[in-house]
Amino acid sequence: MAFNVSNFTGVISKKGLASSNKFEVSIVTPFGNNQDMNLMCDTVTIAGKNVQSTADIQYGIRREIAYGAPTFDPLTLTFYCTEKLEEKKTLDRWQELMVKTVGPNRTGGSFDVGYYDTYAGSSQIEVTKLSTSGEAVFKYQYLEVYPKTVSALELSHGTSSGPMKISAIFNYTYWKDITTS
């Protein structure tokens, strides 16, 4: 079937186009709900899911067939930084629950790995995609989240304006669609 401009514009006029800048984020850390982090979130990915498959070599056509549990892509969030870098401090504290350095002057010491339930058990992130009128149209809840990677902050005399941002890559156990219909 050939591309039809009238059909295309009809679908857009009927259903509209999604805008990527209309979203809300709700982050529950081990320290509780962090409203400031929610407000300072600049970007978020709606993470994907991969289905594991293997080649099915039978007589005739060779097919890929699904098997096992799905795997989930990490969730990346970027935050604007406030003057006292509270966002970085929160992420660092969270990671300190995961792996704590112990020893003299925190150098050359050993590491204590925290309990999973302490740093991830009750943590969650909800991402809500909003319509242009502000109603929730798509909502995912990521459960048992923790910041696996926190990006470096770059300071420079060459940059005179623009807010600082920090990114974190979160791992999680699974996500679920909690969109209300």
VOPAGU-2260 file (C-alpha; in pm, 1 decimal, decimal comma):
REM VOPAGU-2260
SITE   aa  ch    i         X         Y         Z
SITE  MET   A    0       0,0       0,0       0,0
SITE  ALA   A    1     142,2     337,0    -100,3
SITE  PHE   A    2     181,2     621,2     145,9
SITE  ASN   A    3    -124,2     844,6     146,2
SITE  VAL   A    4     -79,3    1199,9     277,2
SITE  SER   A    5    -451,6    1245,4     340,9
SITE  ASN   A    6    -467,3     931,9     555,1
SITE  PHE   A    7    -155,6    1039,3     744,3
SITE  THR   A    8    -285,5    1390,7     820,7
SITE  GLY   A    9    -624,0    1240,8     910,0
SITE  VAL   A   10    -466,2    1018,9    1174,4
SITE  ILE   A   11    -271,0    1313,8    1316,5
SITE  SER   A   12    -576,0    1542,0    1326,9
SITE  LYS   A   13    -782,7    1267,9    1492,1
SITE  LYS   A   14    -528,9    1133,0    1742,9
SITE  GLY   A   15    -269,2    1412,5    1768,9
SITE  LEU   A   16     106,3    1374,7    1807,6
SITE  ALA   A   17     273,0    1297,9    2137,6
SITE  SER   A   18     498,8    1565,9    2281,8
SITE  SER   A   19     815,5    1443,7    2453,3
SITE  ASN   A   20     832,1    1738,9    2694,8
SITE  LYS   A   21     506,3    1661,1    2876,5
SITE  PHE   A   22     589,4    1421,7    3159,8
SITE  GLU   A   23     609,3    1380,2    3535,1
SITE  VAL   A   24     844,6    1170,4    3742,1
SITE  SER   A   25     791,8    1040,9    4094,6
SITE  ILE   A   26    1096,5     897,6    4269,7
SITE  VAL   A   27    1075,7     704,1    4595,0
SITE  THR   A   28    1426,1     656,1    4735,8
SITE  PRO   A   29    1521,0     456,5    5047,1
SITE  PHE   A   30    1496,9     795,7    5222,2
SITE  GLY   A   31    1134,1     849,4    5113,3
SITE  ASN   A   32     960,2    1039,4    4833,4
SITE  ASN   A   33    1193,1    1307,8    4703,5
SITE  GLN   A   34     974,3    1587,8    4568,1
SITE  ASP   A   35    1274,5    1809,1    4483,4
SITE  MET   A   36    1432,2    1537,1    4267,2
SITE  ASN   A   37    1096,2    1488,7    4093,5
SITE  LEU   A   38    1081,8    1857,5    4005,3
SITE  MET   A   39    1444,2    1878,0    3891,4
SITE  CYS   A   40    1420,9    1582,7    3650,5
SITE  ASP   A   41    1501,6    1717,6    3303,2
SITE  THR   A   42    1492,6    1399,7    3095,1
SITE  VAL   A   43    1387,9    1039,0    3144,4
SITE  THR   A   44    1381,2     738,9    2917,6
SITE  ILE   A   45    1086,6     505,6    2906,9
SITE  ALA   A   46    1293,8     191,0    2926,7
SITE  GLY   A   47    1248,3     -92,7    2684,7
SITE  LYS   A   48    1214,2    -466,2    2726,4
SITE  ASN   A   49    1394,3    -742,1    2539,7
SITE  VAL   A   50    1250,9   -1086,5    2480,8
SITE  GLN   A   51    1510,6   -1359,6    2475,3
SITE  SER   A   52    1493,9   -1581,6    2169,9
SITE  THR   A   53    1677,8   -1869,5    2015,7
SITE  ALA   A   54    1691,9   -2022,3    1670,9
SITE  ASP   A   55    1442,8   -2304,7    1625,0
SITE  ILE   A   56    1603,7   -2539,6    1379,3
SITE  GLN   A   57    1329,4   -2771,7    1263,0
SITE  TYR   A   58    1252,2   -2915,4     926,6
SITE  GLY   A   59    1152,2   -2635,8     692,3
SITE  ILE   A   60    1167,9   -2270,3     791,1
SITE  ARG   A   61    1416,1   -2158,3    1053,0
SITE  ARG   A   62    1246,3   -1936,6    1315,0
SITE  GLU   A   63    1342,4   -1735,7    1620,0
SITE  ILE   A   64    1128,9   -1842,1    1915,5
SITE  ALA   A   65    1090,1   -1675,1    2254,8
SITE  TYR   A   66    1209,0   -1840,9    2573,9
SITE  GLY   A   67    1271,3   -1748,0    2935,1
SITE  ALA   A   68    1208,6   -1425,2    3120,3
SITE  PRO   A   69    1244,0   -1088,2    2948,7
SITE  THR   A   70    1533,3    -856,3    3023,6
SITE  PHE   A   71    1481,2    -487,1    3089,7
SITE  ASP   A   72    1686,2    -191,6    2964,3
SITE  PRO   A   73    1823,7      41,0    3231,7
SITE  LEU   A   74    1638,0     362,5    3309,2
SITE  THR   A   75    1827,2     689,2    3257,4
SITE  LEU   A   76    1729,9    1011,5    3432,3
SITE  THR   A   77    1897,8    1350,9    3403,2
SITE  PHE   A   78    1849,7    1615,9    3670,6
SITE  TYR   A   79    1913,4    1987,9    3685,9
SITE  CYS   A   80    2144,3    2062,1    3977,2
SITE  THR   A   81    2053,1    2311,2    4247,3
SITE  GLU   A   82    2323,8    2540,8    4384,3
SITE  LYS   A   83    2425,0    2308,1    4670,5
SITE  LEU   A   84    2416,4    1998,4    4444,0
SITE  GLU   A   85    2149,6    1828,9    4654,3
SITE  GLU   A   86    2068,7    1594,5    4364,6
SITE  LYS   A   87    2425,8    1463,0    4354,8
SITE  LYS   A   88    2430,1    1430,2    4733,3
SITE  THR   A   89    2108,6    1223,7    4728,6
SITE  LEU   A   90    2241,4     992,7    4456,2
SITE  ASP   A   91    2574,4     954,9    4640,7
SITE  ARG   A   92    2395,6     872,6    4968,1
SITE  TRP   A   93    2185,1     615,9    4784,3
SITE  GLN   A   94    2494,4     452,6    4636,7
SITE  GLU   A   95    2656,4     458,6    4980,6
SITE  LEU   A   96    2375,3     228,2    5095,4
SITE  MET   A   97    2476,7      -8,8    4817,1
SITE  VAL   A   98    2850,8     -16,5    4880,2
SITE  LYS   A   99    3003,4     161,7    5176,4
SITE  THR   A  100    3374,6     229,5    5200,7
SITE  VAL   A  101    3515,8     165,3    5546,4
SITE  GLY   A  102    3867,8     228,4    5662,1
SITE  PRO   A  103    4102,5     504,7    5764,4
SITE  ASN   A  104    4017,8     834,5    5592,6
SITE  ARG   A  105    3791,6     637,5    5355,9
SITE  THR   A  106    4096,6     549,8    5144,4
SITE  GLY   A  107    4257,5     214,5    5107,2
SITE  GLY   A  108    3992,8      60,6    5327,0
SITE  SER   A  109    3753,4    -219,2    5262,4
SITE  PHE   A  110    3399,1    -218,1    5127,7
SITE  ASP   A  111    3075,4    -326,5    5292,4
SITE  VAL   A  112    2804,0    -428,8    5049,4
SITE  GLY   A  113    2457,2    -334,6    5169,3
SITE  TYR   A  114    2146,9    -548,6    5173,1
SITE  TYR   A  115    1942,6    -535,2    4853,9
SITE  ASP   A  116    1620,8    -464,4    5042,9
SITE  THR   A  117    1786,5    -163,9    5208,9
SITE  TYR   A  118    1884,2      18,2    4889,4
SITE  ALA   A  119    1629,9    -117,7    4638,7
SITE  GLY   A  120    1350,3    -304,5    4814,5
SITE  SER   A  121    1098,1     -20,8    4849,7
SITE  SER   A  122    1246,2     217,0    4591,6
SITE  GLN   A  123    1051,3     295,8    4278,5
SITE  ILE   A  124    1024,8     542,6    3995,3
SITE  GLU   A  125     699,7     629,4    3819,9
SITE  VAL   A  126     710,5     795,1    3479,2
SITE  THR   A  127     390,5     954,1    3355,4
SITE  LYS   A  128     352,9    1077,3    2998,2
SITE  LEU   A  129     105,7    1365,7    2989,1
SITE  SER   A  130    -113,8    1480,2    2703,6
SITE  THR   A  131     -93,1    1837,8    2578,0
SITE  SER   A  132    -385,5    1916,4    2809,6
SITE  GLY   A  133    -202,3    1767,2    3110,6
SITE  GLU   A  134    -390,0    1440,8    3159,9
SITE  ALA   A  135    -201,9    1116,6    3221,8
SITE  VAL   A  136    -203,7     900,6    2908,1
SITE  PHE   A  137      77,2     655,6    2983,3
SITE  LYS   A  138     225,0     555,4    3319,1
SITE  TYR   A  139     500,7     307,3    3399,8
SITE  GLN   A  140     616,6     206,6    3744,6
SITE  TYR   A  141     972,9      76,6    3782,6
SITE  LEU   A  142    1019,2    -132,7    4096,0
SITE  GLU   A  143    1321,3    -205,4    4313,3
SITE  VAL   A  144    1526,5      68,9    4149,4
SITE  TYR   A  145    1875,9     178,9    4244,4
SITE  PRO   A  146    2131,0     413,3    4082,5
SITE  LYS   A  147    2395,0     182,9    3937,4
SITE  THR   A  148    2584,1     463,3    3762,8
SITE  VAL   A  149    2600,4     832,7    3851,8
SITE  SER   A  150    2767,8    1053,5    3593,5
SITE  ALA   A  151    3056,2    1286,6    3664,1
SITE  LEU   A  152    2992,3    1659,5    3701,4
SITE  GLU   A  153    3203,3    1876,9    3479,0
SITE  LEU   A  154    3316,0    2219,2    3599,5
SITE  SER   A  155    3464,2    2463,5    3350,0
SITE  HIS   A  156    3572,9    2826,9    3340,3
SITE  GLY   A  157    3482,0    2825,4    2970,9
SITE  THR   A  158    3111,2    2782,9    3033,5
SITE  SER   A  159    2949,3    3093,9    3177,2
SITE  SER   A  160    2583,9    3006,4    3155,3
SITE  GLY   A  161    2354,3    2710,3    3152,5
SITE  PRO   A  162    2254,8    2490,7    3441,7
SITE  MET   A  163    2460,3    2195,9    3557,3
SITE  LYS   A  164    2304,6    1855,5    3503,5
SITE  ILE   A  165    2374,0    1514,1    3647,5
SITE  SER   A  166    2262,9    1181,2    3499,6
SITE  ALA   A  167    2202,0     850,6    3668,4
SITE  ILE   A  168    2144,7     508,7    3518,8
SITE  PHE   A  169    1904,5     305,4    3729,9
SITE  ASN   A  170    1870,7     -70,0    3737,7
SITE  TYR   A  171    1542,3    -221,0    3847,7
SITE  THR   A  172    1381,8    -561,4    3879,0
SITE  TYR   A  173    1082,8    -503,8    3653,8
SITE  TRP   A  174     834,3    -246,4    3537,1
SITE  LYS   A  175     462,2    -250,8    3503,0
SITE  ASP   A  176     215,3     -44,2    3307,4
SITE  ILE   A  177     -14,6     129,1    3557,1
SITE  THR   A  178    -190,2     349,7    3304,8
SITE  THR   A  179    -555,1     393,6    3398,3
SITE  SER   A  180    -791,6     353,1    3109,5
